[in-house]
Amino acid sequence: MSSFPAPVYAETVLSHNFRDAQRFFLDSLLELHYAHTLMLARQGIIPAESAKACILALNALDLHDLRSAQYDGKFEDLFFYIESKLEALAGPDHAGRMHTARSRNDICIALYRMKARTEALEILKAVSGLRQVLLKLGRQHEQALMPAYTHTQPAQPTTLGHYLMAYAEAVGRDETRLQAAFATINRSPLGACAITTTAFPICRDYIAELLGFEGLQLNSFGAIAATDYLTELAGAVATTMANLGKFTQDLLLWCNPTLGFLRLTDAWVQISSIMPQKRNPVPLEHTRILASRALAEAQGVFTCVHNTPFGDINDSEDDIQPIVFTMTANAQRALKLLAGVLSDCEFQTERMAEMANADFLTVTELADTLVRQEDLSFRDAHHLVSKAVKALDGKYSVAAMAEATARLAPPSIGRALRLTQDQLQAALDPRNFVEIRTIPGGPGALQPVFTDTEQQEAGVTAWLTAKETLLSNYRDNLRKLSKAAAQ
């Protein structure tokens, strides 16, 4: 009869999970051991003598040994490997009491959540950093004219500030989604045990507090079975990366000399091995692929948990965690890289302004002016301006557009226009176009947007500080309580 573990099982699964646990969960697992021991002693479930022996054993663990140990099959996983070390240090009786009223099920879910919450905070910090760069650039380029595009075709004038704050607004929603994901993640499953809690008089709230959780994942069945703490984070990351990818795609197009809206400084371009003239904006390509990888990994999280049983199941446990943390790592890389590029690039605003004053971009305002000043219906004004556009056959100039509109007015609307050529040309000025669009959300109404964004970012910064303080304070408190219990 063969013995556990089968060599192939050890090679393909157990050794990988052992290394992943060392990498991602070791520190949290030890903290959990301290907290659970303190809770058991506080509740009178184990004697103070045993609690002291367990804490002293935890203190005596060789962390370098734990981090560098190679999987040899003697123990199923890192949990049992550490348990063997504690038995050797504290004695089997004392160490054996530590596992009262808990299971690897609730332990593992707690470890996953503890790692995921720190990742959520790191991503949110990177998102906030990017948004602050966008805000700075938006203020700097509030008045810089540029063409807006619809269906990838020139549409109307706007400003670079208006464009940048549009993406900054989307990034703000990314922040909100990540904050919500953190709130879902940071609930303690501990005390759920295998899936139905325990008859021992444990205090779930106390151990949650000791480990920096902000409440319980209350239903014990759901604490083990539900995976939405993972999928909510993956969903927030996926949306963030999709937003980032769309913006990065624009930046790459802007770097093309044919358009010529953006130039990366020498620190960010790479040359060709054969073409001496090349200035390749490859950091933006790296940003795009990192975002695509994170998005794909987020989809992988959903794929792994989709159509799995609502219960304790390995599909949503050890093997999925590396995907989650690769996702978060790539997301952070993409966000930080994009923020770095934007902080040190050159927007070619003269070229943007030139393009904003071309290709008939302002004729919407010409039609609007005819409505206001000539008392035409918008449809009649639109028809007249459209005829003038077609008459120019793609050869746009402000003077020619104004002349064609006046010339075609009598056969189109039955009378000559009252507006002069100067007034018609003024209606075609791109600066006038953006400045009179002052209703909320328009390019002429950015000051309130800047103020709101600054206030939102101040709130996000305060929120991040509070959560980082929470995670720092629980560790300090855990060390203090453990030290007292060991005396």
N, C-alpha and C positions, 0 to 999 in steps of 0.2 A: 504494500500500500504506500502510495506517495505521501510525502509530508508537505505541510504548508510552509512557505508559499511555492507554488509551481514556478519553476525558473522563468518561463515565458511571462507569467503573471507578474513576477517581481521585476522583470526587465521592462515590460511595456506599461505597467501601471504603478505598482507600489513604489518603485525607486523614484519615479517622476514626482509622485505625490509627496514623497518624503522631502525631496529637494524643494518643491514649491512651498511646503509648510515651513521649512527652514528659512526660506527667502522672505515669505510674506507674513507669516503668522507667529513666529517664535516669541517675539517680545510681547505680543498681545496674549498669547497662551500663558506665559508666565504671570503676567498681570492678572489674568483670570484666575489662576491658581491661588494667588495671594488673596484676591477679593472673595473667592468662594470660601476659602479657609476662614477668613475673618467673619464672614456672614454665619458660617456654621457655628463658630465659637460664640458669637454674639447671641445667637438663637438658642444656645445651650444644647445643640445637636451633637457636638463633639466636645470633649473636655478641653480646658485651656492648655493642659499639658500636651495634648496631641496637636493642637493648633500651633503651639510654640515650636514643637519638634518639626512640624511641616514647614513653618516659615523659616526656621533655621536651615532646613534642608534646601529650600528654595534659594536662600541667600548663598548657600555653599555650591550651587551648581556652577560648573565651568562653562561659561557662555561660549568661549572659543571652541570647546569640545562639541557643544550642541550645534553650533553653526557649521562646523567642518566635518561632522560625522558622516560616514558613508553608509548608505543603506546596505545591510547584510542579510536581511530576511529573518533575523532573530526576533524582531518585533514588527507588528503589522504596520505601524506608522509612527510619526514623531510623538504623538500623545503617549503611546505605550512605551516608547523609548525613554521619554522623560520620566514616566511613572516608575520605570525600573531604576533610574538614577535616584529618584526620591526614596524609594524603598531601601536602597543601599545606604542612603544618608540618614534617614529618619527611622528606619526599621519598618518592616511590613505592616505591623499593627497600626502605628501612627499614620503612615503614608496611605494605607488602605482606607482610613476614615475620610480622607480628603475627597474621595469620590462619592460620598454620601449625597443623595438627592440631586444627582445630575447625570447627564448622558453625553456621549460624544456628539449626539445630535444637536442638543442646544449649545454645547461648547463650540462646535464647528460653525454654526450659524452666527454665533456671537463674534467669532474671529473674523468671519467674512465681512460682517457689518463694521467691525472696528477698522479693518483695512479700507473698506469702501468709503467710510466717512472721511478719512484723511485724504483719499484720492479726490473725492468730491470737492473738498475745500481747496486742494491744490489746483484743480481745474478752474474753480471759480476765481481764484486769485489771478490765474492767467487770463481768464475772460475779462475780469475787471481791469487788468493792466492794459489789455488791448483796447478796451472802451475808453480808457483815459487818454491813450494815444490818439484815438479817433476824435475825441472831444477837443484836444489841443489843436489838431490839424483842421478840424471844422471851424474853430474860431479864427485860426490863421487865414483860412481861405473862404471866409464867409461871403466875400464879394467877388470871388474869382469866377468869371463866367465860363461855362462849359456847355456842350450839347448834351441833352438827355436823349436816350434812345428807347424806342419801343419796337418790338419785333426785330431787334438788332439794327434798325434803321434810324437815321437822325429824325428827331421828333420836335423838340422845343428847347429853348435855352433854359438853363438853370444855373446853379452855382456849384462849385466843388464842395463848398460847405454844406449845401443842401444834400448833395449826394452822400458825403461822408456821414452826416448825421442820420441819414436813412439807415445805413448799416449799423451805426451806433445804437439806434433804437432797437433793431433786431437783436443786437448783442445784449441789450438790457433785458430783453425777454429771455435770452439764454441764461442770464444770471438768475432770473426769477425761477426758471425751471430747475436749475441746479440747487437753489436754496430749498425748493420743495422736495427735491430728491434727497437732500441731506436730512430733512425732517423725517422722511419715511425711513431712511436707513438707520438713523440714530435712535432706534427703539430696541430695548433689550429682549431677547428671546430666552434668557437664562431663567431657569425654573420650569421651563416647559418639559425638561428632561427628555425622555424618548419621544413623547408626543402628548401625554396626559397629565403632566405635572407629577406630584409626589404627595404622599401622606405625611412626610416630615414637615414640621412647622417652619419652613424657610421663609425668608423675607425677600421677595423678588425686587421690591423697590429699593432695598438697601444695596443689594449687589449691583443693580442698575446704576445707582448713584455713585458707587465706588468706581465704576468703570466709565463714567462720563456719558452714559446714556441719558436721554431726556424723556424717560418714561418707558413703558413696557410695550412690547408686541403682545397684547393681552391674551388673546385666545391661544392656548397652548398648541392646539392642533395647527392653527394658522401660523404660529411662530416657527414651526418646523416645515410646514408644507408650502407656504406662500413664497413666491419668488419675485414679487413686484418691487421689492427693495432693490433688486438687481436690474430689472427691466426698466424701472423708472429712471435710474441713473443712465442706463444705456440709451433710453429714449431721449433724455436731455442732451447727452453727448452727441447722439446722431443728429439731432436738430441743430446743435451748435456747429457741427462739422459741415452740415449741408449749407447753412448760412455762410460759413467761412469759405466754402468752396466756390460759391457763386461770386462772392466778392473777389476772391483771388483770381478767378477766371477773367474778370474785368481788368484787373491790374496787369495780367499777362498780355491781354490785348492792347492795353494802353502803352506797354513797353515796345510794341512793334513800331519801328520808325515810320511806317505808313500812316499810323495814327499819331504817334509821337506825343502822347499825353504824360508819360511817366518815364523818368530816367533814374535807374538805380546808381548809387555812387559806386566808385571803384571797389569799395570793400565788399560789395555784394554781387559783383558780376564775375563770371568765369569766361575764359577765352576758349577759342577753338585751337585744336592741335595743328590745324592746317590753314584755317582762314584768318589772316592777321587782323581783320577789321571787326571780328565778332565781339559783342558784349552780351553774353547770354545771361538772362535774368533767372538763373537756375534756382536761387532760393525760393522764388515763388512757385516753381515747379515742385520743389521739395515740400513746400507748404501744402500744395494741392494733393500730392500723393500721401502725405502723412494724414491729412484730413480724410482722404478716401479710405485709407487703411483703418483709421479709427471708426469711420462710419461702417465699414464692412465688419469690423469686429463687434460693433454694437448690434448689427444685424445677426451676427453669430450667436450673441447671447440670447436673443429671442429665439433663434432656431434651435438652440440647445434645450431650452426649457419648454418649447412648444409641444403640446400633445404628450407631456409626461404626466404621471399620476400626481394628484394633489396629496402629497404625503412625503415621507422621508424617502428620497430617491437620489442615487449618485449622479444622475444627469445634471442636477443643479447644485452639486457640491464640489468636491475637490477638482475635478477635471475642467470645470467651467471657469474657475477662478483666474487662471493665467490669462484667459481671453479677456476677462474684465479688466485686469490690470495692464495688459498690453494696450487695450483700448484707451485707458486713461492716460497711459504714458505717451502714446502717439498723439492724443488730443492736446496734451500739454505742450509737446514739441511743436505742433502746428501753430498753436496760439502764440507761443513765445517767439517763434520764428517770424510770423507775420508782424507782430508788434515791433520786432527789431528792424525789419525791412522798412516799415512805415515811418519809424523814427529817424531814418537816415536815407530818405529818398528825395527826389526833386520832381515836383509836379510842374509840368511845362505849361504854365498858366497862359502865356501869350498864345501858344498854339491852340489851347482850349478856347480862348476868347475868339480867336480867328474862326474856328469851326462853329462857334455859337452864332456867328454873324454870317453864316453861309447856309446854303441848301434849303432856303425858304423856311427856316426854323421859326421865324417870328410871325408867320402869316395867320396863325390862330388869333393873335392879338389884333392884327389888322381887321379880321372879321368881327371880333368883339368891339373894336372901335367903331366900325360901321353900324353895329347894333345900337351902341350908346349915342353916337353923334348924328347918325343919319336916320334913326328911327326905323331901321329895317328889322325884319324877323331874322333870327340867327340863320335859318335855313336859306333865306334869300342872300344874306351876307356871305354865307359859306359858298353858295353857288357862284357868286360873283368873283370871290377871291380864287376859287378853284379854276375858273375860266382864265383868270390872269396868270395863274401858275402854269397852266397848260400852254398858254400863248408864249411864254418865255422859253419853253422847250428845254428846261434844265439849265438855262443860262441866267443865273440869279444875280441881281444887284438890287440894292435898295431903291435906287432911282427908277430902274426899269420896272420893278414890281409896282411902285406907286403909279407910274405912268400908265401901265397896262390896266390897273384897276380902275383908274379914272376914265380911260378910253372905252372900256367895256361896260361901264355902268349904264349908259343910256339904253343900249339894246337889251341889257340884262334886267334892270329894275325900272326902265321907262323914264328915267330922268338923269341929269348930271348930278354928280356929287357936290355937296356944299363944302366938303373938306378940301383944303388946299394941298398942293404937292408937298409942302413942308410938313403939314399935319399928317399926311399919309406916311411920309418917310419917318416921322417921329414915332408913329405906331409900330414901325418895323425895327426900332432900335432894341437890341437884346437887353441892354441895361434897363431900359424902361420896362421891358417884358418882365424881368424878375422883380424889380423894385415895387411894382404895383400889385404883385401877388402877395398880399399881406394877410390873407385869412390864415387861421391856424393851420400849420403844416406846410405852408408855401415857402418858396425860397426867399421871400421878402419878410418872413416872420421867424427868423432863427433865434433871436435873442431869448425869447421864453424857452426855446428848446435847449439852449446852452445852460440856462439857469436850472431847468428841471433835471437835466442830465447830471449836472454837478451835484445837485441835492440827492439824486438817486445813488450816485457813486459814493457820496459821503455815507449814505445809509448802508450800502453794501460793505464799505470798508469797516464801519462800526460793527456790522453783523459778523464779518470775518474775524475781527478782533475778539468779539465775544465768544465765538465758537473755538477759536484757537486757545483762548484763555481757559475755557471749559476743559478742553483736552489736556492742557498743561496742568491745571489745578488738580484734576482727579489723580494724575500720576503723583504729584507732590503729596496729596492727602493719603494715597494708598501707601506710599513709602513711610510716611509718618505713622500711620496706624499699624503697619506691619512691624516697624521698629519697636513700637510700644508692646505689641503682642509677643515679641521675641525676648523681651526682658524678664 
